[in-house]
Amino acid sequence: MANERTDSRPALLGETVEEETQEGARMSFLEHLEELRRRILYAVYSLIAACIVPGLYADRIYKWMLAYFHQVLPPEVKMIYTQAADGFMFEVKLVLLVGVLIASPFIFAQLWLFVAPGLYAREKKVVIPFVICSTVLFLAGAAFSHYYVFLMMWGFFETFSNEYIQFVPTIGDAFELYVKMLLAMGAVCQMPILVFFLVRFGIITWRFLARQWKYAILIITIVAAVVTPTPDVPTMLAVAAPMVVLYGLSIGVAWFFRRRDIAQV
């Protein structure tokens, strides 16, 4: 086989399907459901195991997170909870969130193993790079939200406090917004991975992405406006800018992993 990266053309009627033919076509609908159930169970098991360590340090994580939320609040203002179980549930949810971050490589591995039957044999061998790239991108998006985007939004909400009103958030509302932004930015950073699959399944091409960059900028702006609950421009730009960079990176991914056996749309 030549060193050049080429894919075999789809087999015609009556031809023998080569070794690299997609196995997913031979799986029945019930087999796909069973495979999905198995992968979800393995992901849940990995999440439970990943929660053990943060569970042992739940009190420290709890206080560290409260101090994080308090960064943009005046020293005399304390966060509150209005339901008896809110403090306990906040700690439980926090442990689960840390568990998701720790278990993210295993969760992405299960995702890859689920979609792998629909890929060519050579593509199934990139499971380790896929897991590493997906995990790094997800954690990078989560870190960007934690250290930059969320604090910008949190500070924006606090600016409306004055001598007549005071921003006194509940831990439930604060954590809900925090998780929403963290997961949203982590998901947004998966754009190159999503493009990889769309290209390999012949849905899009790199030329299509390059030609549609104007519409992509518009869609990114709309998504940034929807994702961010604040109307201030700096926060929207903070969310949109990484998405624009990721779109450019996705074009490069689409070009590198392009299929040579299909027409360039």
N, C-alpha and C positions, 0 to 999 in steps of 0.2 A: 504493500500500500504506500502510496506517495506521501511525503511529509506534508504536502499542502492539505489544509483542512477542507475537505469536501464531504458532502453527504450523498449517499446513494439516492437515486431518484425513486419515487414510489413505484412499486411493482405493478405491472400491467396485468390484466385479466389472463390467467393461465400461466403466468410466470411464477417461479419459486421465490418466496419471500426470503430475503437474506437474513443473516444473523442479527443485523442491526434494526430489523423491523420492530416497530413499537409493540411491546407486549400488551399494553393497555387495551388494544383492539380485541385481544383474545379473552379478556375478562368480562364476565357477565355483570349485569347490574347488581345482582345480589352479592357477587364477589367484591364489587367496588364498595358496597355498603359495609360488608364485613371487614374489609381492609380499613375503611374509615373509622369504624368502631374500635378496631385494634389500635390504630395510631392515636386516637383520642385517649384511650385508656392508658397507653404508655406515656403520653404527655401529662396526664393527670398524676400518674405515679411519680414522674420526675418532679412535678411541682410539689407534691406532698413531701418528697425527700428533701427538696431544696428549702422547704420551710422549717426544717429542724433547727438549723444553726441560727437563723434570725429569730426563731421562737425562743431560743435560750437567752438571747440578748434583747428581748422585746422591750424591756423597760428603758434600756439605753437608747434604742432606736426611737422609741416613743418621745423621749425628752429631746433628742436631737432634732426630730421633725418639728416639734413645737417651737424650738428655738429658730429653726429655719423659717417657719411661717411668721415669726415675730420680728423678723429683720426689718420690715418696712413699717411696723407699727410703733407708735410712741411708747416709751418705756412704761408709762403708767397704765397702758391698755392691755388687758388680758383677753385671750380668746375664751369663748364660752361653749358649753354644750347644754342643750335644753331638755334632752331626754335622759333618763337614768342610765341607760345602757350605751349612750353615745361614746363615752370615754373608752369603755371596754371594746366596743366594735371598731373604733378608730385604731386601736392597737392591733386588733386581729386583722383588719384590712391592710394595715401597714406591713405586717409580717407576710401576708399573702403577696403584696406588691413586691417586696424584696425577694420573695421566693420566685416570682415570675421572672425577675431580672436574672437571678442566679440560674434558673432552669431554662432560660431562653435558648442556649445552644441545643439542648435536648429536644425542646419543642420544635425548633427549626429542623432538626434532624428528622423528626417524625413527619413533618410537612414534606420534606424532600422524599422520604421513603414512600409517601403516599402518591406523589405525582411521578416518581421515577419510572413506573411501568409505561408511561406515555412518552418517554424520551428514548433516544437512540442509545445503543450500548456504550459508546464512548462518553456520552453525556452523563450516564449514571456513575461514571468513575470520578466525577468532580464533586461528590457529596461533601468531602471535607472542605474544599474551598467554598462551596455554597454555604455550609453551616458557619464557617468563620466569617465570611462576608456579611451574611444576614445578621449574625449576632453583633458584629462590630457596628454595622449601620444602625441597627435597632438601639444599641446602647449609646451610640453617638447622638442619635436623635433625642433619646431620653435625657442624656446629660445636657444637651443644648437647651432643652425645655427647663431642666432643673436649675441650671446656673444662670440662664438669661431670660428666656421667654416668660416663664411663670412669674419671676420676680418683677419684670416690667409690668405685667398685668396687675399683679398684687399691689404694686406701688401706685398704679393708675387709680385703682379703686380707693386707695387711702387718701388721694388728693382732694376728695370731696368732703373730707372732715373739716370742720371749722368750729367757731365758738358756739354754734347752735346744734350741730349734729356730730356724732362720732362713729367712725367705722369700727364695729365690734363684731367680727365674723365668728361664726360657729365652726368648730373643728370639722363637722360633717360637710358643710358647704366648701370649706377650704380644701379638704382632701379630695372631694369629688372633682373640683376644678383642676386640682393638681394632677390627679390620675388621668383625667380627660386630655389635658395638654401633653402629659408625658407619653401616653399611648399614641396620641395623634401624631406627635413628632416622630416617634419611633416607627409608626406605620408609614409616614410620608417618606422616610429615609429608605424604605424598601423599594422605591421606584425603580432603581436599576435592576433589582432582582425580578420584579414583575415584568419589566421590558424583556428580560432574558427569556422568560417563558413565552411571552407573546410572540417574540421573534422565532423561537424554535418551533412553535406550533403553527407558524406561517400566518399569523393574524396581522402583524404589522411588519414594517421594514424600517431600516435606518433612514432611508430617503424620505419615507412618509413622515417620520418624526422631524426630520430637518426642514421639510417644506411647511410643516404646520406649526412652526415655532411661535408665530404671532398669536394663533389661537391658544397655544399652550400657555403663553404668558397671561392671556385673559383668564383662562381656566384656573391657573395658579393663583391669580389675584382674587378670584371669587372664592376659591377654597380657603385661602388665608383669611378672608373676611368672615367666612362661616366658622372656621375653626377657632378663631380668637373671639372671645366674648366681649372684648373691649373695642370701641370704635376708633381708638387713637391710631394714627398712621405709623408711628415708630414700631409698635407691636406687630402690626400687619406686615410691615416691611421685614421685621425680624423673622417672621414665619415664611414669607414669600421668597426672600433672598436664597435661603438654602434649597428651596424647591426648584428655583431657576438653575442653580448650580447642578442639582441632581438630574434635572432634565437634560442638560448638556452632557453629563456623564452617561446618562441612559442612551443618548445617541451614539456615543462611543461604544457602549456595550452592544447595542444593536448592530453596529457595523462589524465589530469583532466576531460576534457569534452569528452573523448573517447566514442564512441558508442559500446555498449556491444553486439549489435545484428548483427554486421558485422564481417567478418574475419579480423584479424590483418594482413595487407599486409606486 
